[in-house]
Amino acid sequence: MRETQISAPIVHSTFNTDRYEYLIITVEPGDSIKAARQRLGEHAEYGKWELSRTVILYGGRRRYWLRRRIMKVVKTTQFI
């Protein structure tokens, strides 16, 4: 099982409604589907990831795209 994380490009705009970071989990044909489902559940529960896409590739390889919203934190107080 292999994990790859992709961050969203840095764009300076006032509307950040479509900014996500992605985590791609690739499961090889010999890997356990049960273990892959456990891994997806752990990422969803503890990392606040949601399942965006699932693909079964030729040869039995499975690829899962998880995403989570990037939230920009704005400072509420300014110190002089």
Jmol script that loads the backbone (N, CA, C; Angstrom):
load data "model"
ATOM      1  N   MET A   1       0.847  -1.158   0.000  1.00  0.00           N
ATOM      2  CA  MET A   1       0.000   0.000   0.000  1.00  0.00           C
ATOM      3  C   MET A   1       0.901   1.232   0.000  1.00  0.00           C
ATOM      4  N   ARG A   2       0.585   2.181  -0.856  1.00  0.00           N
ATOM      5  CA  ARG A   2       1.410   3.372  -0.999  1.00  0.00           C
ATOM      6  C   ARG A   2       0.531   4.608  -0.849  1.00  0.00           C
ATOM      7  N   GLU A   3       1.041   5.635  -0.151  1.00  0.00           N
ATOM      8  CA  GLU A   3       0.312   6.882   0.044  1.00  0.00           C
ATOM      9  C   GLU A   3       1.111   8.035  -0.546  1.00  0.00           C
ATOM     10  N   THR A   4       0.415   8.923  -1.249  1.00  0.00           N
ATOM     11  CA  THR A   4       1.025  10.109  -1.825  1.00  0.00           C
ATOM     12  C   THR A   4       0.139  11.299  -1.499  1.00  0.00           C
ATOM     13  N   GLN A   5       0.718  12.349  -0.916  1.00  0.00           N
ATOM     14  CA  GLN A   5      -0.059  13.532  -0.572  1.00  0.00           C
ATOM     15  C   GLN A   5       0.269  14.651  -1.542  1.00  0.00           C
ATOM     16  N   ILE A   6      -0.780  15.320  -2.046  1.00  0.00           N
ATOM     17  CA  ILE A   6      -0.633  16.413  -2.993  1.00  0.00           C
ATOM     18  C   ILE A   6      -1.306  17.635  -2.395  1.00  0.00           C
ATOM     19  N   SER A   7      -0.555  18.715  -2.248  1.00  0.00           N
ATOM     20  CA  SER A   7      -1.116  19.961  -1.732  1.00  0.00           C
ATOM     21  C   SER A   7      -1.655  20.796  -2.879  1.00  0.00           C
ATOM     22  N   ALA A   8      -2.592  21.661  -2.552  1.00  0.00           N
ATOM     23  CA  ALA A   8      -3.157  22.558  -3.554  1.00  0.00           C
ATOM     24  C   ALA A   8      -2.143  23.641  -3.890  1.00  0.00           C
ATOM     25  N   PRO A   9      -2.167  24.149  -5.112  1.00  0.00           N
ATOM     26  CA  PRO A   9      -1.244  25.231  -5.462  1.00  0.00           C
ATOM     27  C   PRO A   9      -1.571  26.491  -4.673  1.00  0.00           C
ATOM     28  N   ILE A  10      -0.549  27.293  -4.425  1.00  0.00           N
ATOM     29  CA  ILE A  10      -0.745  28.521  -3.665  1.00  0.00           C
ATOM     30  C   ILE A  10      -1.308  29.579  -4.602  1.00  0.00           C
ATOM     31  N   VAL A  11      -2.527  30.002  -4.310  1.00  0.00           N
ATOM     32  CA  VAL A  11      -3.192  31.021  -5.108  1.00  0.00           C
ATOM     33  C   VAL A  11      -3.673  32.090  -4.144  1.00  0.00           C
ATOM     34  N   HIS A  12      -3.342  33.329  -4.420  1.00  0.00           N
ATOM     35  CA  HIS A  12      -3.767  34.426  -3.562  1.00  0.00           C
ATOM     36  C   HIS A  12      -5.073  34.990  -4.104  1.00  0.00           C
ATOM     37  N   SER A  13      -6.162  34.627  -3.457  1.00  0.00           N
ATOM     38  CA  SER A  13      -7.459  35.157  -3.845  1.00  0.00           C
ATOM     39  C   SER A  13      -8.318  35.269  -2.599  1.00  0.00           C
ATOM     40  N   THR A  14      -9.394  36.011  -2.725  1.00  0.00           N
ATOM     41  CA  THR A  14     -10.276  36.193  -1.574  1.00  0.00           C
ATOM     42  C   THR A  14     -11.259  35.043  -1.429  1.00  0.00           C
ATOM     43  N   PHE A  15     -11.472  34.283  -2.491  1.00  0.00           N
ATOM     44  CA  PHE A  15     -12.415  33.174  -2.449  1.00  0.00           C
ATOM     45  C   PHE A  15     -11.649  31.860  -2.486  1.00  0.00           C
ATOM     46  N   ASN A  16     -11.501  31.220  -1.346  1.00  0.00           N
ATOM     47  CA  ASN A  16     -10.780  29.948  -1.256  1.00  0.00           C
ATOM     48  C   ASN A  16     -11.761  28.801  -1.047  1.00  0.00           C
ATOM     49  N   THR A  17     -12.831  28.783  -1.826  1.00  0.00           N
ATOM     50  CA  THR A  17     -13.855  27.772  -1.611  1.00  0.00           C
ATOM     51  C   THR A  17     -13.484  26.419  -2.199  1.00  0.00           C
ATOM     52  N   ASP A  18     -12.623  26.383  -3.205  1.00  0.00           N
ATOM     53  CA  ASP A  18     -12.304  25.126  -3.878  1.00  0.00           C
ATOM     54  C   ASP A  18     -10.885  24.654  -3.602  1.00  0.00           C
ATOM     55  N   ARG A  19     -10.355  24.981  -2.446  1.00  0.00           N
ATOM     56  CA  ARG A  19      -8.976  24.605  -2.137  1.00  0.00           C
ATOM     57  C   ARG A  19      -8.975  23.338  -1.304  1.00  0.00           C
ATOM     58  N   TYR A  20      -8.411  22.294  -1.884  1.00  0.00           N
ATOM     59  CA  TYR A  20      -8.312  21.011  -1.205  1.00  0.00           C
ATOM     60  C   TYR A  20      -6.883  20.504  -1.298  1.00  0.00           C
ATOM     61  N   GLU A  21      -6.524  19.665  -0.353  1.00  0.00           N
ATOM     62  CA  GLU A  21      -5.306  18.888  -0.499  1.00  0.00           C
ATOM     63  C   GLU A  21      -5.746  17.440  -0.666  1.00  0.00           C
ATOM     64  N   TYR A  22      -4.993  16.686  -1.423  1.00  0.00           N
ATOM     65  CA  TYR A  22      -5.380  15.329  -1.784  1.00  0.00           C
ATOM     66  C   TYR A  22      -4.388  14.315  -1.246  1.00  0.00           C
ATOM     67  N   LEU A  23      -4.909  13.164  -0.874  1.00  0.00           N
ATOM     68  CA  LEU A  23      -4.105  12.024  -0.453  1.00  0.00           C
ATOM     69  C   LEU A  23      -4.501  10.862  -1.355  1.00  0.00           C
ATOM     70  N   ILE A  24      -3.538  10.300  -2.065  1.00  0.00           N
ATOM     71  CA  ILE A  24      -3.809   9.194  -2.983  1.00  0.00           C
ATOM     72  C   ILE A  24      -3.261   7.922  -2.356  1.00  0.00           C
ATOM     73  N   ILE A  25      -4.132   6.945  -2.175  1.00  0.00           N
ATOM     74  CA  ILE A  25      -3.738   5.654  -1.624  1.00  0.00           C
ATOM     75  C   ILE A  25      -3.853   4.624  -2.739  1.00  0.00           C
ATOM     76  N   THR A  26      -2.754   3.953  -3.032  1.00  0.00           N
ATOM     77  CA  THR A  26      -2.710   2.928  -4.068  1.00  0.00           C
ATOM     78  C   THR A  26      -2.565   1.569  -3.401  1.00  0.00           C
ATOM     79  N   VAL A  27      -3.455   0.646  -3.743  1.00  0.00           N
ATOM     80  CA  VAL A  27      -3.455  -0.701  -3.175  1.00  0.00           C
ATOM     81  C   VAL A  27      -3.099  -1.680  -4.291  1.00  0.00           C
ATOM     82  N   GLU A  28      -2.051  -2.429  -4.083  1.00  0.00           N
ATOM     83  CA  GLU A  28      -1.602  -3.415  -5.065  1.00  0.00           C
ATOM     84  C   GLU A  28      -2.517  -4.641  -5.026  1.00  0.00           C
ATOM     85  N   PRO A  29      -2.544  -5.450  -6.088  1.00  0.00           N
ATOM     86  CA  PRO A  29      -3.436  -6.617  -6.134  1.00  0.00           C
ATOM     87  C   PRO A  29      -3.207  -7.623  -5.009  1.00  0.00           C
ATOM     88  N   GLY A  30      -1.996  -7.758  -4.510  1.00  0.00           N
ATOM     89  CA  GLY A  30      -1.721  -8.724  -3.455  1.00  0.00           C
ATOM     90  C   GLY A  30      -2.034  -8.221  -2.057  1.00  0.00           C
ATOM     91  N   ASP A  31      -2.298  -6.919  -1.909  1.00  0.00           N
ATOM     92  CA  ASP A  31      -2.589  -6.351  -0.590  1.00  0.00           C
ATOM     93  C   ASP A  31      -4.018  -6.671  -0.167  1.00  0.00           C
ATOM     94  N   SER A  32      -4.237  -6.637   1.122  1.00  0.00           N
ATOM     95  CA  SER A  32      -5.547  -6.947   1.680  1.00  0.00           C
ATOM     96  C   SER A  32      -6.503  -5.767   1.505  1.00  0.00           C
ATOM     97  N   ILE A  33      -7.703  -6.052   0.991  1.00  0.00           N
ATOM     98  CA  ILE A  33      -8.727  -5.014   0.853  1.00  0.00           C
ATOM     99  C   ILE A  33      -9.213  -4.587   2.234  1.00  0.00           C
ATOM    100  N   LYS A  34      -9.252  -5.521   3.162  1.00  0.00           N
ATOM    101  CA  LYS A  34      -9.674  -5.206   4.526  1.00  0.00           C
ATOM    102  C   LYS A  34      -8.719  -4.197   5.165  1.00  0.00           C
ATOM    103  N   ALA A  35      -7.423  -4.384   4.972  1.00  0.00           N
ATOM    104  CA  ALA A  35      -6.433  -3.442   5.514  1.00  0.00           C
ATOM    105  C   ALA A  35      -6.567  -2.076   4.840  1.00  0.00           C
ATOM    106  N   ALA A  36      -6.857  -2.064   3.545  1.00  0.00           N
ATOM    107  CA  ALA A  36      -7.038  -0.795   2.835  1.00  0.00           C
ATOM    108  C   ALA A  36      -8.260  -0.054   3.359  1.00  0.00           C
ATOM    109  N   ARG A  37      -9.335  -0.772   3.608  1.00  0.00           N
ATOM    110  CA  ARG A  37     -10.541  -0.137   4.155  1.00  0.00           C
ATOM    111  C   ARG A  37     -10.299   0.399   5.555  1.00  0.00           C
ATOM    112  N   GLN A  38      -9.519  -0.316   6.351  1.00  0.00           N
ATOM    113  CA  GLN A  38      -9.163   0.183   7.679  1.00  0.00           C
ATOM    114  C   GLN A  38      -8.367   1.474   7.564  1.00  0.00           C
ATOM    115  N   ARG A  39      -7.409   1.498   6.651  1.00  0.00           N
ATOM    116  CA  ARG A  39      -6.585   2.693   6.460  1.00  0.00           C
ATOM    117  C   ARG A  39      -7.440   3.880   6.016  1.00  0.00           C
ATOM    118  N   LEU A  40      -8.380   3.645   5.092  1.00  0.00           N
ATOM    119  CA  LEU A  40      -9.268   4.716   4.639  1.00  0.00           C
ATOM    120  C   LEU A  40     -10.137   5.228   5.783  1.00  0.00           C
ATOM    121  N   GLY A  41     -10.632   4.310   6.610  1.00  0.00           N
ATOM    122  CA  GLY A  41     -11.445   4.708   7.755  1.00  0.00           C
ATOM    123  C   GLY A  41     -10.669   5.520   8.774  1.00  0.00           C
ATOM    124  N   GLU A  42      -9.424   5.140   9.016  1.00  0.00           N
ATOM    125  CA  GLU A  42      -8.591   5.890   9.960  1.00  0.00           C
ATOM    126  C   GLU A  42      -8.307   7.296   9.448  1.00  0.00           C
ATOM    127  N   HIS A  43      -8.004   7.416   8.159  1.00  0.00           N
ATOM    128  CA  HIS A  43      -7.758   8.744   7.596  1.00  0.00           C
ATOM    129  C   HIS A  43      -9.014   9.608   7.668  1.00  0.00           C
ATOM    130  N   ALA A  44     -10.169   9.004   7.407  1.00  0.00           N
ATOM    131  CA  ALA A  44     -11.417   9.763   7.438  1.00  0.00           C
ATOM    132  C   ALA A  44     -11.760  10.204   8.859  1.00  0.00           C
ATOM    133  N   GLU A  45     -11.561   9.326   9.819  1.00  0.00           N
ATOM    134  CA  GLU A  45     -11.952   9.637  11.191  1.00  0.00           C
ATOM    135  C   GLU A  45     -10.989  10.591  11.877  1.00  0.00           C
ATOM    136  N   TYR A  46      -9.703  10.329  11.780  1.00  0.00           N
ATOM    137  CA  TYR A  46      -8.730  11.109  12.541  1.00  0.00           C
ATOM    138  C   TYR A  46      -8.123  12.261  11.748  1.00  0.00           C
ATOM    139  N   GLY A  47      -8.050  12.136  10.443  1.00  0.00           N
ATOM    140  CA  GLY A  47      -7.431  13.178   9.632  1.00  0.00           C
ATOM    141  C   GLY A  47      -8.420  14.085   8.932  1.00  0.00           C
ATOM    142  N   LYS A  48      -9.729  13.830   9.112  1.00  0.00           N
ATOM    143  CA  LYS A  48     -10.797  14.621   8.490  1.00  0.00           C
ATOM    144  C   LYS A  48     -10.756  14.575   6.961  1.00  0.00           C
ATOM    145  N   TRP A  49     -10.350  13.421   6.409  1.00  0.00           N
ATOM    146  CA  TRP A  49     -10.328  13.234   4.965  1.00  0.00           C
ATOM    147  C   TRP A  49     -11.673  12.684   4.518  1.00  0.00           C
ATOM    148  N   GLU A  50     -12.079  12.988   3.288  1.00  0.00           N
ATOM    149  CA  GLU A  50     -13.285  12.405   2.702  1.00  0.00           C
ATOM    150  C   GLU A  50     -12.911  11.736   1.383  1.00  0.00           C
ATOM    151  N   LEU A  51     -13.628  10.680   1.057  1.00  0.00           N
ATOM    152  CA  LEU A  51     -13.348   9.932  -0.164  1.00  0.00           C
ATOM    153  C   LEU A  51     -13.866  10.720  -1.359  1.00  0.00           C
ATOM    154  N   SER A  52     -12.974  11.008  -2.294  1.00  0.00           N
ATOM    155  CA  SER A  52     -13.328  11.807  -3.457  1.00  0.00           C
ATOM    156  C   SER A  52     -13.522  10.946  -4.702  1.00  0.00           C
ATOM    157  N   ARG A  53     -12.680   9.916  -4.860  1.00  0.00           N
ATOM    158  CA  ARG A  53     -12.733   9.100  -6.074  1.00  0.00           C
ATOM    159  C   ARG A  53     -12.124   7.733  -5.808  1.00  0.00           C
ATOM    160  N   THR A  54     -12.661   6.719  -6.474  1.00  0.00           N
ATOM    161  CA  THR A  54     -12.138   5.360  -6.399  1.00  0.00           C
ATOM    162  C   THR A  54     -12.026   4.808  -7.817  1.00  0.00           C
ATOM    163  N   VAL A  55     -10.879   4.190  -8.125  1.00  0.00           N
ATOM    164  CA  VAL A  55     -10.667   3.623  -9.459  1.00  0.00           C
ATOM    165  C   VAL A  55     -10.048   2.245  -9.303  1.00  0.00           C
ATOM    166  N   ILE A  56     -10.564   1.272 -10.055  1.00  0.00           N
ATOM    167  CA  ILE A  56      -9.941  -0.044 -10.144  1.00  0.00           C
ATOM    168  C   ILE A  56      -9.229  -0.085 -11.494  1.00  0.00           C
ATOM    169  N   LEU A  57      -7.914  -0.197 -11.460  1.00  0.00           N
ATOM    170  CA  LEU A  57      -7.095  -0.156 -12.669  1.00  0.00           C
ATOM    171  C   LEU A  57      -6.893  -1.558 -13.233  1.00  0.00           C
ATOM    172  N   TYR A  58      -6.337  -1.613 -14.439  1.00  0.00           N
ATOM    173  CA  TYR A  58      -6.020  -2.905 -15.040  1.00  0.00           C
ATOM    174  C   TYR A  58      -5.024  -3.648 -14.167  1.00  0.00           C
ATOM    175  N   GLY A  59      -5.188  -4.937 -14.054  1.00  0.00           N
ATOM    176  CA  GLY A  59      -4.285  -5.741 -13.244  1.00  0.00           C
ATOM    177  C   GLY A  59      -4.740  -5.871 -11.804  1.00  0.00           C
ATOM    178  N   GLY A  60      -5.831  -5.208 -11.429  1.00  0.00           N
ATOM    179  CA  GLY A  60      -6.352  -5.347 -10.076  1.00  0.00           C
ATOM    180  C   GLY A  60      -5.890  -4.287  -9.089  1.00  0.00           C
ATOM    181  N   ARG A  61      -5.080  -3.362  -9.519  1.00  0.00           N
ATOM    182  CA  ARG A  61      -4.624  -2.284  -8.630  1.00  0.00           C
ATOM    183  C   ARG A  61      -5.785  -1.326  -8.365  1.00  0.00           C
ATOM    184  N   ARG A  62      -5.919  -0.886  -7.127  1.00  0.00           N
ATOM    185  CA  ARG A  62      -6.972   0.051  -6.750  1.00  0.00           C
ATOM    186  C   ARG A  62      -6.338   1.362  -6.317  1.00  0.00           C
ATOM    187  N   ARG A  63      -6.992   2.452  -6.669  1.00  0.00           N
ATOM    188  CA  ARG A  63      -6.477   3.765  -6.293  1.00  0.00           C
ATOM    189  C   ARG A  63      -7.626   4.578  -5.695  1.00  0.00           C
ATOM    190  N   TYR A  64      -7.370   5.149  -4.519  1.00  0.00           N
ATOM    191  CA  TYR A  64      -8.363   5.940  -3.799  1.00  0.00           C
ATOM    192  C   TYR A  64      -7.841   7.363  -3.644  1.00  0.00           C
ATOM    193  N   TRP A  65      -8.676   8.352  -3.978  1.00  0.00           N
ATOM    194  CA  TRP A  65      -8.335   9.751  -3.767  1.00  0.00           C
ATOM    195  C   TRP A  65      -9.148  10.248  -2.577  1.00  0.00           C
ATOM    196  N   LEU A  66      -8.457  10.736  -1.567  1.00  0.00           N
ATOM    197  CA  LEU A  66      -9.096  11.353  -0.410  1.00  0.00           C
ATOM    198  C   LEU A  66      -8.789  12.845  -0.463  1.00  0.00           C
ATOM    199  N   ARG A  67      -9.702  13.658   0.006  1.00  0.00           N
ATOM    200  CA  ARG A  67      -9.445  15.092   0.013  1.00  0.00           C
ATOM    201  C   ARG A  67      -9.928  15.706   1.317  1.00  0.00           C
ATOM    202  N   ARG A  68      -9.315  16.838   1.656  1.00  0.00           N
ATOM    203  CA  ARG A  68      -9.790  17.635   2.783  1.00  0.00           C
ATOM    204  C   ARG A  68      -9.565  19.097   2.450  1.00  0.00           C
ATOM    205  N   ARG A  69     -10.453  19.902   2.973  1.00  0.00           N
ATOM    206  CA  ARG A  69     -10.433  21.328   2.681  1.00  0.00           C
ATOM    207  C   ARG A  69      -9.296  22.008   3.423  1.00  0.00           C
ATOM    208  N   ILE A  70      -8.627  22.907   2.740  1.00  0.00           N
ATOM    209  CA  ILE A  70      -7.586  23.713   3.367  1.00  0.00           C
ATOM    210  C   ILE A  70      -8.264  24.959   3.909  1.00  0.00           C
ATOM    211  N   MET A  71      -8.141  25.155   5.201  1.00  0.00           N
ATOM    212  CA  MET A  71      -8.768  26.308   5.838  1.00  0.00           C
ATOM    213  C   MET A  71      -7.686  27.303   6.233  1.00  0.00           C
ATOM    214  N   LYS A  72      -7.806  28.501   5.717  1.00  0.00           N
ATOM    215  CA  LYS A  72      -6.842  29.542   6.035  1.00  0.00           C
ATOM    216  C   LYS A  72      -7.252  30.183   7.355  1.00  0.00           C
ATOM    217  N   VAL A  73      -6.316  30.254   8.270  1.00  0.00           N
ATOM    218  CA  VAL A  73      -6.582  30.836   9.577  1.00  0.00           C
ATOM    219  C   VAL A  73      -6.168  32.298   9.535  1.00  0.00           C
ATOM    220  N   VAL A  74      -7.104  33.161   9.904  1.00  0.00           N
ATOM    221  CA  VAL A  74      -6.845  34.592   9.914  1.00  0.00           C
ATOM    222  C   VAL A  74      -6.668  35.038  11.351  1.00  0.00           C
ATOM    223  N   LYS A  75      -5.638  35.829  11.586  1.00  0.00           N
ATOM    224  CA  LYS A  75      -5.365  36.326  12.923  1.00  0.00           C
ATOM    225  C   LYS A  75      -6.474  37.294  13.340  1.00  0.00           C
ATOM    226  N   THR A  76      -7.015  37.135  14.548  1.00  0.00           N
ATOM    227  CA  THR A  76      -8.113  37.982  15.005  1.00  0.00           C
ATOM    228  C   THR A  76      -7.640  39.183  15.801  1.00  0.00           C
ATOM    229  N   THR A  77      -6.465  39.135  16.371  1.00  0.00           N
ATOM    230  CA  THR A  77      -5.945  40.267  17.138  1.00  0.00           C
ATOM    231  C   THR A  77      -4.594  40.680  16.589  1.00  0.00           C
ATOM    232  N   GLN A  78      -4.321  41.952  16.718  1.00  0.00           N
ATOM    233  CA  GLN A  78      -3.020  42.460  16.307  1.00  0.00           C
ATOM    234  C   GLN A  78      -2.357  43.099  17.514  1.00  0.00           C
ATOM    235  N   PHE A  79      -1.114  42.770  17.732  1.00  0.00           N
ATOM    236  CA  PHE A  79      -0.367  43.344  18.830  1.00  0.00           C
ATOM    237  C   PHE A  79       0.520  44.455  18.300  1.00  0.00           C
ATOM    238  N   ILE A  80       0.571  45.529  19.030  1.00  0.00           N
ATOM    239  CA  ILE A  80       1.401  46.669  18.615  1.00  0.00           C
ATOM    240  C   ILE A  80       2.758  46.600  19.261  1.00  0.00           C
TER     241      ILE A  80
END
end "model"
wireframe off; spacefill off
backbone 0.3
color backbone group
